Amino acid sequence: MATALLTGRALPGVTRDAVAGRTVSAESARDAVAELLDEATDEVDAAAFLTAVAVGGATPVLVAAAVEAVLAVARPVAWTGPAVDVVGTGGDGSGSVNISTLAGLVAASAGATVAKAGNRAATSPCGSADLLEALGIELDAGERIPELLAAHRFAFLFAPALHPALRRLAPVRRRLGFKTLFNLSGPLANPVPLTGRLIGTATRRDQEVLAEAAARLGHRRTWVVQGFDGMDELTTAGPARVLRVDGRTVTESAVDPSALPLRPAGREALAGGGPARNAELARQVLDGTAPAPLLDTVLLNAAAVLHLAGLTDDLGGGIVLARDAVRRGAPAELAARLARAPITQESSS
């Protein structure tokens, strides 16, 4: 079955503009991504667009448009209370344990409500979904997500289940074999109306594009961070650059872990593996028996989540809350409760 290349209305022009490096208007970008998600759009057209954007570089306008288009057709989540997310773009090549996921669990056990978006591994041996599955935690809670948030202050939002429109593009993206526009838009496309976000990026350019896209979308209490040595999370090894988004405003600051009560950790101290290995390390973090450098790295990110949730005035206060939760066994108990939560018929089918 052959169709003419780029037969959509907005898609052809935006693809040509992306190839030529020309500015794309927000309206054209939104229309193009909406066409991209339409089942009638040919895979060749989709591949041409995604390749053009990857070669020309995703812009804040295109990333924001992708977020809006994806959320317009996402499965709704009936939650109106406060909630934060902690997520990384991946691709930092560190092979680290799932720090963002563990930080989310620790922060939830310390009082934050965490709607943790994630997926299976794409750029590492173990993604957030792979880890939680290894811990026995349900991936697709469906309509029970608000119930989990209310009862446990933590729910996992499995990207393929909540963004079914992206499923048809999955084979194309796998065959392309490089990061596409949706790798960048994903951290901003949580269907829960979040009140705070911690987003880690592997490169400075991705950090700046994501921060500007978040500002275009009017997100508040959002930190887009690039950790020391290019890691896509805060680390205790050295300072992190932080772009703080509050509405349309983006300001730059830094997090210096040497000023906090934390033990420094190099990449080797944070190294993970496949789901079984990362689940083993996760249990050690959650029950407080992990080596201090790994545990403190998770606590630092959990502290940022607690701060963005409005529970602490600064990272120092967040570290106190997070460390106290670990000492009380709260994160391990939370993981156990989530693993005992009943599986929905929809999820078990």
C-alpha positions as CSV (number, residue, x, y, z in Angstrom):
1,M,0.0,0.0,0.0
2,A,1.6,3.2,-1.2
3,T,0.5,6.7,-0.5
4,A,1.9,10.0,-1.6
5,L,4.7,11.3,0.6
6,L,3.4,13.9,3.1
7,T,-0.2,14.0,2.1
8,G,-1.4,15.8,5.3
9,R,-2.3,19.5,5.4
10,A,0.1,20.9,7.9
11,L,2.6,18.0,8.1
12,P,4.3,18.6,4.7
13,G,5.0,22.3,5.3
14,V,6.3,21.7,8.8
15,T,8.5,18.9,7.6
16,R,10.0,21.1,4.9
17,D,10.5,23.9,7.4
18,A,12.2,21.6,9.9
19,V,14.6,20.4,7.1
20,A,15.4,24.0,6.1
21,G,15.7,25.2,9.7
22,R,12.9,27.7,9.3
23,T,10.8,28.9,12.2
24,V,7.5,27.0,12.7
25,S,4.5,28.7,14.2
26,A,2.8,27.2,17.2
27,E,-0.4,26.7,15.3
28,S,1.3,24.9,12.4
29,A,3.3,22.8,14.8
30,R,0.1,21.7,16.7
31,D,-1.7,20.9,13.5
32,A,1.3,18.9,12.2
33,V,1.6,16.8,15.4
34,A,-2.1,16.2,15.5
35,E,-1.9,14.8,11.9
36,L,1.1,12.8,12.9
37,L,-1.0,11.0,15.6
38,D,-3.9,10.4,13.2
39,E,-4.3,6.8,12.2
40,A,-4.8,7.9,8.6
41,T,-1.3,9.4,8.4
42,D,1.1,7.1,6.4
43,E,4.1,5.7,8.2
44,V,6.5,7.1,5.6
45,D,5.1,10.6,6.3
46,A,5.5,10.1,10.0
47,A,9.1,8.9,9.5
48,A,9.9,11.9,7.3
49,F,8.6,14.3,9.9
50,L,10.3,12.7,12.9
51,T,13.6,12.5,11.0
52,A,13.4,16.1,9.8
53,V,12.8,17.3,13.4
54,A,15.6,15.2,14.7
55,V,18.1,16.5,12.1
56,G,17.0,20.1,12.4
57,G,16.7,19.9,16.2
58,A,13.5,19.9,18.2
59,T,12.5,23.4,19.2
60,P,10.4,24.6,22.2
61,V,7.5,25.3,19.9
62,L,7.5,21.8,18.5
63,V,8.0,20.2,21.9
64,A,5.1,22.2,23.4
65,A,3.0,21.3,20.3
66,A,3.7,17.6,20.8
67,V,2.7,17.8,24.4
68,E,-0.6,19.5,23.6
69,A,-1.4,17.1,20.8
70,V,-0.6,14.0,22.9
71,L,-2.6,15.2,25.9
72,A,-5.6,16.1,23.7
73,V,-6.0,12.3,22.9
74,A,-4.6,10.9,26.2
75,R,-6.7,8.7,28.5
76,P,-8.0,11.2,31.2
77,V,-7.0,10.8,34.8
78,A,-9.7,12.0,37.2
79,W,-7.4,13.6,39.8
80,T,-7.8,17.2,40.9
81,G,-5.6,17.3,44.0
82,P,-1.9,18.3,44.2
83,A,0.6,16.0,42.5
84,V,4.2,16.1,41.4
85,D,6.3,14.0,38.9
86,V,9.9,13.2,38.8
87,V,11.3,11.9,35.5
88,G,14.4,11.9,33.3
89,T,14.8,12.0,29.6
90,G,17.3,9.2,29.7
91,G,20.2,8.9,27.3
92,D,22.9,10.0,29.7
93,G,24.8,6.7,29.2
94,S,25.4,6.3,32.9
95,G,23.7,2.9,33.3
96,S,22.6,4.1,36.8
97,V,19.9,2.6,39.0
98,N,16.4,4.1,38.6
99,I,17.0,7.1,40.7
100,S,14.0,9.1,39.7
101,T,11.6,6.2,40.4
102,L,13.2,5.6,43.8
103,A,13.1,9.3,44.6
104,G,9.4,9.4,43.8
105,L,8.7,6.5,46.2
106,V,10.7,8.1,49.0
107,A,9.1,11.5,48.5
108,A,5.6,9.9,48.5
109,S,6.4,8.1,51.7
110,A,7.5,11.4,53.2
111,G,4.3,13.3,52.3
112,A,4.3,14.2,48.6
113,T,1.7,13.0,46.2
114,V,3.6,11.5,43.3
115,A,2.1,10.7,39.9
116,K,5.1,9.0,38.4
117,A,5.1,8.8,34.6
118,G,7.3,6.3,32.9
119,N,7.9,3.5,30.4
120,R,10.0,0.4,29.8
121,A,13.7,0.8,29.0
122,A,14.6,2.6,25.9
123,T,18.1,3.9,26.5
124,S,19.1,1.7,29.5
125,P,18.8,-1.9,30.6
126,C,16.0,-1.1,33.0
127,G,13.3,1.5,32.7
128,S,10.9,2.7,35.5
129,A,8.2,0.3,34.4
130,D,10.7,-2.6,34.4
131,L,11.8,-1.8,37.9
132,L,8.3,-1.4,39.4
133,E,7.2,-4.7,37.7
134,A,10.2,-6.4,39.2
135,L,9.0,-5.1,42.6
136,G,5.6,-6.5,42.0
137,I,3.9,-3.1,41.5
138,E,1.0,-2.8,39.0
139,L,1.9,-0.9,35.9
140,D,-1.5,0.0,34.4
141,A,-3.9,0.9,37.2
142,G,-6.4,2.4,34.7
143,E,-9.2,4.2,36.4
144,R,-7.8,3.3,39.8
145,I,-4.9,5.8,39.5
146,P,-6.8,8.5,41.6
147,E,-7.6,5.8,44.2
148,L,-3.9,4.9,44.5
149,L,-3.0,8.6,44.7
150,A,-5.5,9.2,47.5
151,A,-4.7,6.0,49.4
152,H,-0.9,5.8,49.0
153,R,0.2,9.2,47.5
154,F,1.9,7.3,44.7
155,A,0.7,5.9,41.3
156,F,2.5,4.8,38.2
157,L,1.3,6.3,34.9
158,F,2.4,3.8,32.3
159,A,3.0,5.8,29.1
160,P,1.7,3.2,26.5
161,A,-1.5,2.8,28.5
162,L,-2.2,6.5,28.9
163,H,-1.1,7.6,25.5
164,P,-2.6,5.0,23.1
165,A,-2.1,7.4,20.1
166,L,1.6,6.9,20.4
167,R,1.4,3.1,20.0
168,R,1.0,3.3,16.2
169,L,4.2,5.3,16.0
170,A,6.2,2.9,18.2
171,P,7.3,0.6,15.3
172,V,8.4,3.7,13.3
173,R,10.4,5.1,16.2
174,R,12.1,1.7,16.8
175,R,13.0,1.4,13.1
176,L,14.4,4.9,13.1
177,G,16.7,4.0,15.9
178,F,17.3,7.6,17.2
179,K,15.7,9.9,19.8
180,T,12.6,11.6,18.3
181,L,10.5,14.6,19.3
182,F,8.4,12.4,21.6
183,N,11.5,11.5,23.7
184,L,11.6,15.2,24.7
185,S,7.9,15.9,24.9
186,G,7.3,12.8,27.1
187,P,8.4,14.3,30.4
188,L,6.0,17.2,29.9
189,A,3.0,15.0,28.8
190,N,1.8,13.6,32.2
191,P,-2.0,13.6,31.9
192,V,-2.4,14.5,35.6
193,P,-2.6,18.3,36.1
194,L,0.6,18.5,38.0
195,T,1.5,21.1,40.6
196,G,5.2,20.4,40.4
197,R,7.8,18.7,38.3
198,L,11.4,17.6,38.5
199,I,12.8,16.8,35.1
200,G,16.3,15.6,34.4
201,T,18.1,16.0,31.0
202,A,21.3,14.5,29.6
203,T,22.4,17.6,27.5
204,R,22.3,21.3,28.0
205,R,20.4,21.8,24.7
206,D,17.7,19.4,25.8
207,Q,17.5,21.2,29.1
208,E,17.0,24.5,27.5
209,V,14.5,23.3,25.0
210,L,12.4,21.5,27.7
211,A,12.5,24.5,30.0
212,E,11.3,26.9,27.3
213,A,8.6,24.4,26.2
214,A,7.4,24.1,29.8
215,A,7.3,27.9,30.0
216,R,5.2,28.1,26.8
217,L,2.8,25.6,28.4
218,G,2.6,27.8,31.5
219,H,3.9,25.1,33.9
220,R,4.7,26.2,37.4
221,R,7.1,24.8,40.1
222,T,9.1,23.0,37.5
223,W,12.8,22.3,37.7
224,V,14.6,21.1,34.6
225,V,18.0,19.9,35.7
226,Q,21.3,18.6,34.2
227,G,23.3,16.8,36.8
228,F,27.0,16.7,37.2
229,D,28.9,15.0,34.4
230,G,25.8,15.0,32.2
231,M,23.6,12.8,34.3
232,D,19.9,13.3,33.9
233,E,19.2,13.8,37.6
234,L,20.7,15.6,40.6
235,T,23.8,13.8,41.9
236,T,26.0,14.3,44.9
237,A,29.2,14.2,42.7
238,G,29.1,17.8,41.8
239,P,26.9,20.9,41.1
240,A,23.9,20.7,38.9
241,R,22.5,23.4,36.6
242,V,18.8,24.1,37.3
243,L,16.4,25.9,35.0
244,R,13.4,26.9,37.2
245,V,10.1,27.4,35.3
246,D,7.3,29.3,36.9
247,G,4.6,30.2,34.4
248,R,6.2,32.0,31.5
249,T,9.4,32.8,33.4
250,V,12.6,30.7,33.3
251,T,15.5,31.5,35.7
252,E,18.8,29.7,36.1
253,S,20.3,28.6,39.4
254,A,22.5,25.7,40.7
255,V,22.4,23.0,43.3
256,D,25.7,22.4,45.1
257,P,25.5,19.2,47.0
258,S,28.7,20.0,48.9
259,A,26.7,22.5,50.9
260,L,24.2,19.7,52.0
261,P,24.6,16.8,54.5
262,L,25.3,14.2,51.8
263,R,28.0,11.8,50.9
264,P,29.4,12.3,47.3
265,A,28.9,9.5,44.8
266,G,30.6,8.9,41.5
267,R,28.9,7.1,38.6
268,E,30.3,3.7,39.8
269,A,28.4,4.1,43.0
270,L,25.1,4.6,41.1
271,A,25.6,1.8,38.6
272,G,22.6,-0.5,38.1
273,G,21.8,-3.3,35.7
274,G,18.8,-5.2,34.5
275,P,15.4,-5.3,36.3
276,A,16.5,-8.0,38.8
277,R,19.7,-6.2,39.8
278,N,17.9,-2.8,40.0
279,A,15.1,-4.3,42.1
280,E,17.7,-5.6,44.5
281,L,19.3,-2.2,44.8
282,A,15.9,-0.5,45.1
283,R,15.0,-2.6,48.1
284,Q,18.2,-1.6,49.8
285,V,17.5,2.1,49.1
286,L,13.9,1.8,50.3
287,D,14.8,0.0,53.6
288,G,17.8,2.2,54.2
289,T,20.5,-0.4,53.9
290,A,22.0,0.8,50.5
291,P,25.5,2.2,50.5
292,A,25.5,5.8,51.7
293,P,26.5,7.4,48.3
294,L,23.6,5.7,46.5
295,L,21.1,6.4,49.3
296,D,22.1,10.0,49.5
297,T,21.7,10.5,45.8
298,V,18.2,9.3,46.0
299,L,17.5,11.4,49.0
300,L,18.8,14.5,47.2
301,N,16.3,14.0,44.3
302,A,13.5,13.1,46.8
303,A,14.3,16.4,48.6
304,A,13.8,18.3,45.4
305,V,10.5,16.5,44.8
306,L,9.3,17.4,48.3
307,H,10.4,21.0,47.8
308,L,8.5,21.2,44.5
309,A,5.5,19.7,46.2
310,G,5.5,22.7,48.6
311,L,6.4,20.6,51.7
312,T,9.7,22.2,52.4
313,D,11.3,25.6,51.9
314,D,14.6,24.3,50.6
315,L,16.5,21.2,49.8
316,G,18.0,20.9,53.3
317,G,14.5,20.6,54.8
318,G,13.6,18.1,52.1
319,I,16.6,15.9,52.9
320,V,15.6,15.9,56.6
321,L,12.1,14.7,55.7
322,A,13.3,12.1,53.2
323,R,16.0,10.7,55.5
324,D,13.5,10.5,58.4
325,A,11.1,8.6,56.2
326,V,13.8,6.1,55.3
327,R,14.7,5.6,58.9
328,R,11.1,4.9,59.8
329,G,10.9,2.3,57.0
330,A,8.2,4.3,55.2
331,P,9.4,3.8,51.6
332,A,9.7,0.1,52.0
333,E,6.3,-0.1,53.5
334,L,4.9,2.0,50.7
335,A,6.4,-0.3,48.1
336,A,4.9,-3.3,50.0
337,R,1.4,-1.7,50.1
338,L,1.6,-0.9,46.4
339,A,2.6,-4.5,45.6
340,R,-0.4,-5.8,47.6
341,A,-2.8,-3.4,45.9
342,P,-5.5,-5.4,44.0
343,I,-4.9,-5.8,40.3
344,T,-7.7,-4.5,38.1
345,Q,-9.4,-6.8,35.6
346,E,-8.3,-4.5,32.8
347,S,-4.7,-4.7,33.9
348,S,-4.6,-8.5,34.4
349,S,-6.1,-9.2,31.0
